Amino acid sequence: MNLTEIDKKLQNEFALAKLKAETEANKNLEKANKLKSFRDLTKLERETIFALGKEMANDSKDKKNVKTLSDTLSEIATLKEQVLNKIGLTSSDLIPNYNCKKCKDTGIVFGRVCECYTKRRNREIIKEYRLDDINLFSFNDINTNLFSTKSQLDEFNRLKSILEKWCLNYPKIKKYNFVLRGDSGLGKTFLIKCMAKTLLERNFSVCFVSAFEMNSMMLKYHTAFNAEKESHLIPLLESEILFIDDLGTEPIINNVTINYLYNVLSEREERHLPTIITTNLNDELLSQRYGDRIFSRLHNKLIGNFILVEGKDLRHANVLPKK
């Protein structure tokens, strides 16, 4: 889905939400206006508001009269609420219940795109890079038959417990980044897919990409010169939790890979947005491949956890994870 299609979809969605809120409020108002007592109170309320406004505009306003009129308005509001309660309504039911109070479900505030529209639009773009549930695993899907030694199973369960607890406690967490480093076949991708599924089920905005896919997105951004240029980086920058699988397997593209990866990591760090990474590279290779600036961000112990995963290749086992 391109940006034009997304905008068309969202404009229809916002228009329908606005119409629904206003239709419901008008329906409730018509129901209330069938009551003579409500109509009389509404008329008295308008007259009192007019009188109060006139008094307030007077340079030599009568403070006692202002208080009397203000008290009268409060009494009218109480009486109207009592009348509405008899027909199962409240005063708030007579006002459109918009999803966004700022733009009133128009997507525009003072001629500018509302924050609610931007967030909704970004979520649609991010969806293009989400894994379907069928490609994800649950923390309960771990098959103990994959492990040849008890020590490796115990260590795997310890790591699983750390990651699962983090997912269930998010966003009330102290450290928001993870780098899982170790040889191939140790379950790193399996574990972060479990994390992604858990977070998706908690309705967080998740982007899951391989390092190769991420590289392609950054290259598209670098070479694009059209209105959709920005969309290529939105999933990497705006998703609440970003998963990058197999960092180090992507080709290094001059003026793209290193530069944009640094920008993504830096901006997400500044905004305290979690980035979860798996890699087969050790410290020395990470530093050599990406440079000191990126390495220092990956190894920032103040905000992240750098975890070494060890053991025998689980792919040599005859039993695959249950799904």
Phi and psi in degrees as a GROMACS rama.xvg file:
@    title "Ramachandran Plot"
@    xaxis  label "Phi"
@    yaxis  label "Psi"
@TYPE xy
-87.8969  175.825  ASN-2
-63.0674  -36.4856  LEU-3
-61.7991  -43.4011  THR-4
-67.2412  -39.4357  GLU-5
-63.18  -46.5379  ILE-6
-61.9841  -41.1891  ASP-7
-62.441  -43.0716  LYS-8
-62.0141  -45.9342  LYS-9
-70.4879  -36.8946  LEU-10
-61.7925  -41.3685  GLN-11
-65.6509  -41.6499  ASN-12
-62.2201  -45.2702  GLU-13
-66.8055  -41.5221  PHE-14
-62.5618  -42.1569  ALA-15
-66.0156  -39.2272  LEU-16
-65.0293  -41.246  ALA-17
-63.9779  -46.3905  LYS-18
-62.4058  -41.4116  LEU-19
-63.3281  -45.1164  LYS-20
-63.8206  -42.9944  ALA-21
-73.5633  -36.6127  GLU-22
-64.5075  -42.2372  THR-23
-65.1379  -43.0238  GLU-24
-65.4288  -42.3963  ALA-25
-64.1971  -37.9482  ASN-26
-62.2803  -43.0763  LYS-27
-68.1094  -37.5047  ASN-28
-66.1676  -39.9553  LEU-29
-62.8816  -39.6227  GLU-30
-63.7682  -41.6964  LYS-31
-68.3081  -38.2223  ALA-32
-71.8029  -8.74891  ASN-33
-73.2619  -16.2926  LYS-34
-91.6814  123.645  LEU-35
-61.5467  -38.2508  LYS-36
-61.075  -37.2481  SER-37
-70.5926  -41.622  PHE-38
-63.4511  -41.2769  ARG-39
-63.9605  -41.8261  ASP-40
-66.4141  -38.1012  LEU-41
-64.4751  -41.4004  THR-42
-64.0873  -44.2785  LYS-43
-64.0909  -36.9503  LEU-44
-62.9477  -44.5257  GLU-45
-62.9395  -43.6356  ARG-46
-63.2735  -39.923  GLU-47
-68.5634  -41.0517  THR-48
-62.2251  -41.9123  ILE-49
-62.3475  -45.3261  PHE-50
-63.8596  -39.2746  ALA-51
-67.1323  -41.6983  LEU-52
-63.8859  -40.5172  GLY-53
-64.4861  -41.5144  LYS-54
-67.314  -39.7206  GLU-55
-67.4587  -29.0118  MET-56
-79.7807  -12.0055  ALA-57
-78.8272  127.378  ASN-58
-58.3509  -34.6026  ASP-59
-108.745  53.1697  SER-60
-64.4702  147.983  LYS-61
-87.9766  106.721  ASP-62
-60.7378  -35.3004  LYS-63
-66.0856  -40.2749  LYS-64
-68.2894  -36.6566  ASN-65
-60.7691  -44.4217  VAL-66
-65.7523  -40.5238  LYS-67
-61.8235  -44.9809  THR-68
-65.9005  -40.0256  LEU-69
-63.7829  -42.2236  SER-70
-64.2414  -37.488  ASP-71
-63.1318  -41.4538  THR-72
-61.851  -40.7066  LEU-73
-63.8917  -40.6629  SER-74
-65.6034  -41.4021  GLU-75
-62.523  -43.1231  ILE-76
-60.0992  -40.7837  ALA-77
-65.2357  -43.2734  THR-78
-65.5011  -39.9988  LEU-79
-63.8686  -38.6416  LYS-80
-63.9312  -39.2379  GLU-81
-65.2246  -40.9213  GLN-82
-64.451  -43.5271  VAL-83
-65.4424  -37.3309  LEU-84
-60.9535  -30.1531  ASN-85
-66.8164  -23.9644  LYS-86
-111.137  19.493  ILE-87
75.8183  25.9213  GLY-88
-124.845  166.401  LEU-89
-129.485  168.476  THR-90
-60.9558  -31.9222  SER-91
-67.9183  -22.5506  SER-92
-70.9056  -15.3333  ASP-93
-90.386  -3.08784  LEU-94
-112.686  133.672  ILE-95
-53.3711  128.095  PRO-96
-91.764  79.4241  ASN-97
-71.7862  148.809  TYR-98
-64.4505  -35.3761  ASN-99
-122.273  118.717  CYS-100
-73.3961  -24.8787  LYS-101
-70.272  -51.5533  LYS-102
-100.896  -4.53991  CYS-103
54.7202  42.3723  LYS-104
61.869  28.5276  ASP-105
-98.9794  -20.7729  THR-106
83.9045  -0.0114309  GLY-107
-130.183  133.833  ILE-108
-130.294  117.498  VAL-109
51.4397  43.2198  PHE-110
80.7483  1.82025  GLY-111
-118.606  154.244  ARG-112
-64.8447  130.034  VAL-113
-71.6535  150.906  CYS-114
-59.6419  -34.7215  GLU-115
-64.89  -37.1396  CYS-116
-69.0389  -43.3569  TYR-117
-60.529  -44.9254  THR-118
-63.6441  -42.9054  LYS-119
-64.7872  -40.1358  ARG-120
-64.7216  -43.3067  ARG-121
-63.6413  -37.7439  ASN-122
-63.763  -36.2774  ARG-123
-65.5512  -40.7247  GLU-124
-65.9266  -42.283  ILE-125
-62.6897  -33.9263  ILE-126
-57.0644  -29.4811  LYS-127
-64.0345  -19.4999  GLU-128
-114.85  15.708  TYR-129
-87.6122  148.622  ARG-130
-81.1751  142.247  LEU-131
-70.2188  154.333  ASP-132
-56.5338  -29.0105  ASP-133
-65.948  -22.3565  ILE-134
-96.6428  4.26127  ASN-135
-109.197  163.7  LEU-136
-121.553  162.956  PHE-137
-105.512  154.926  SER-138
-61.5271  -18.0323  PHE-139
-84.3521  -3.95048  ASN-140
-87.3727  1.8551  ASP-141
-65.7247  128.524  ILE-142
-103.964  113.11  ASN-143
-65.2992  -17.5318  THR-144
-68.7068  -12.789  ASN-145
-73.097  -20.5825  LEU-146
-98.7042  127.705  PHE-147
-83.9918  -20.5291  SER-148
-129.816  149.526  THR-149
-66.676  -35.4357  LYS-150
-64.0052  -39.1442  SER-151
-69.7234  -38.5062  GLN-152
-64.2161  -42.8634  LEU-153
-62.0389  -42.2963  ASP-154
-67.4448  -39.0445  GLU-155
-64.1582  -43.224  PHE-156
-65.1893  -35.5689  ASN-157
-63.5553  -44.2248  ARG-158
-66.5977  -41.9152  LEU-159
-57.3727  -42.0429  LYS-160
-64.251  -40.6572  SER-161
-62.641  -47.4523  ILE-162
-70.0497  -40.1303  LEU-163
-65.5456  -43.1055  GLU-164
-61.3309  -40.7042  LYS-165
-60.8233  -45.6528  TRP-166
-63.4777  -39.2787  CYS-167
-75.1152  -26.3535  LEU-168
-91.3753  -18.3974  ASN-169
-57.5955  136.355  TYR-170
-93.9363  9.69422  PRO-171
-85.3116  68.5217  LYS-172
-129.637  156.374  ILE-173
-89.1922  -47.7054  LYS-174
-108.437  128.728  LYS-175
-110.983  3.22168  TYR-176
-117.778  151.544  ASN-177
-135.351  139.912  PHE-178
-125.83  114.266  VAL-179
-98.3028  113.841  LEU-180
-117.277  136.594  ARG-181
169.224  173.851  GLY-182
-66.6933  168.594  ASP-183
-66.502  150.384  SER-184
80.4219  19.0228  GLY-185
-102.604  2.77263  LEU-186
95.0496  13.8764  GLY-187
-63.7801  -47.4161  LYS-188
-65.0287  -40.8739  THR-189
-56.811  -45.1328  PHE-190
-65.723  -42.056  LEU-191
-75.0213  -22.5216  ILE-192
-70.2272  -34.0635  LYS-193
-64.4744  -41.0638  CYS-194
-62.2283  -46.0263  MET-195
-60.3684  -43.5292  ALA-196
-63.8496  -44.0548  LYS-197
-60.9424  -43.4183  THR-198
-71.0277  -37.2356  LEU-199
-63.4578  -40.2841  LEU-200
-66.5026  -20.2367  GLU-201
-94.8054  10.5825  ARG-202
67.7132  31.0337  ASN-203
-90.8745  154.779  PHE-204
-80.1002  114.011  SER-205
-121.934  135.616  VAL-206
-120.682  125.698  CYS-207
-122.166  114.265  PHE-208
-134.49  151.232  VAL-209
-78.4004  160.707  SER-210
-60.3928  -33.6842  ALA-211
-65.986  -44.1842  PHE-212
-63.8389  -41.0698  GLU-213
-59.9633  -43.4042  MET-214
-60.4973  -40.298  ASN-215
-65.3158  -39.5079  SER-216
-63.3344  -42.2979  MET-217
-68.2821  -36.1761  MET-218
-66.9165  -40.646  LEU-219
-61.2777  -41.4174  LYS-220
-63.344  -43.417  TYR-221
-64.2853  -34.9925  HIS-222
-100.779  -4.36648  THR-223
-83.1868  144.27  ALA-224
-137.077  35.8091  PHE-225
-124.763  -175.688  ASN-226
-66.9468  -18.4489  ALA-227
-94.6661  8.1062  GLU-228
-52.1446  -49.4903  LYS-229
-63.5387  -27.3133  GLU-230
-63.7843  -24.576  SER-231
-69.4056  -25.2909  HIS-232
-102.981  -12.2328  LEU-233
-55.732  -45.0545  ILE-234
-59.7155  -35.6626  PRO-235
-75.0382  -33.0723  LEU-236
-94.4688  -33.1513  LEU-237
-102.881  -19.0693  GLU-238
-62.7939  140.437  SER-239
-64.4488  -40.0834  GLU-240
-127.708  124.475  ILE-241
-108.062  127.583  LEU-242
-109.478  126.177  PHE-243
-118.908  113.492  ILE-244
-99.0497  136.93  ASP-245
63.2824  46.2739  ASP-246
-60.1233  130.801  LEU-247
111.086  -11.7002  GLY-248
-93.2158  -11.206  THR-249
-82.3685  150.417  GLU-250
-70.7838  147.306  PRO-251
-85.4407  115.746  ILE-252
-103.038  125.317  ILE-253
-55.4825  136.509  ASN-254
65.2123  9.38846  ASN-255
-124.684  -69.5544  VAL-256
-54.6453  -58.3286  THR-257
-66.4861  -47.3685  ILE-258
-61.0416  -49.0629  ASN-259
-76.3181  -32.7256  TYR-260
-62.9731  -42.4052  LEU-261
-61.6851  -44.08  TYR-262
-63.0353  -41.7986  ASN-263
-63.3467  -49.1619  VAL-264
-62.7985  -41.1731  LEU-265
-66.1909  -46.2515  SER-266
-67.0067  -40.0126  GLU-267
-67.216  -37.4955  ARG-268
-63.9805  -41.5576  GLU-269
-63.6751  -33.8763  GLU-270
-95.653  4.70037  ARG-271
59.1195  40.1253  HIS-272
-98.834  123.775  LEU-273
-62.009  140.044  PRO-274
-128.32  122.119  THR-275
-111.957  123.583  ILE-276
-128.034  140.875  ILE-277
-116.444  147.479  THR-278
-155.448  151.101  THR-279
-94.461  -3.81178  ASN-280
-84.9801  143.178  LEU-281
-84.3568  179.258  ASN-282
-56.532  -46.0185  ASP-283
-62.4303  -44.0377  GLU-284
-70.3172  -36.9828  LEU-285
-60.9991  -45.2735  LEU-286
-65.2122  -42.5473  SER-287
-66.0892  -40.1221  GLN-288
-75.5649  -42.5155  ARG-289
-109.862  -9.52986  TYR-290
88.4886  166.654  GLY-291
-65.4293  -35.5568  ASP-292
-63.9256  -46.5604  ARG-293
-71.1687  -41.2226  ILE-294
-59.2052  -40.8419  PHE-295
-65.6302  -33.0411  SER-296
-72.8654  -38.7575  ARG-297
-65.9242  -29.6299  LEU-298
-102.018  14.4485  HIS-299
-71.1302  101.137  ASN-300
-73.4698  -12.7214  LYS-301
-71.8227  -29.7402  LEU-302
-120.549  -7.35925  ILE-303
-140.352  172.225  GLY-304
-121.305  121.236  ASN-305
-106.42  107.914  PHE-306
-116.209  126.945  ILE-307
-89.2853  123.473  LEU-308
-103.312  124.091  VAL-309
-124.958  164.284  GLU-310
135.744  -170.388  GLY-311
-88.9686  152.688  LYS-312
-60.9375  116.451  ASP-313
-71.5384  -18.0614  LEU-314
-71.0281  -13.1106  ARG-315
-78.9922  -12.0077  HIS-316
-74.2776  155.834  ALA-317
-83.7908  -13.4849  ASN-318
-108.459  129.266  VAL-319
-94.2359  162.504  LEU-320
-57.2626  140.025  PRO-321
-67.1991  141.929  LYS-322
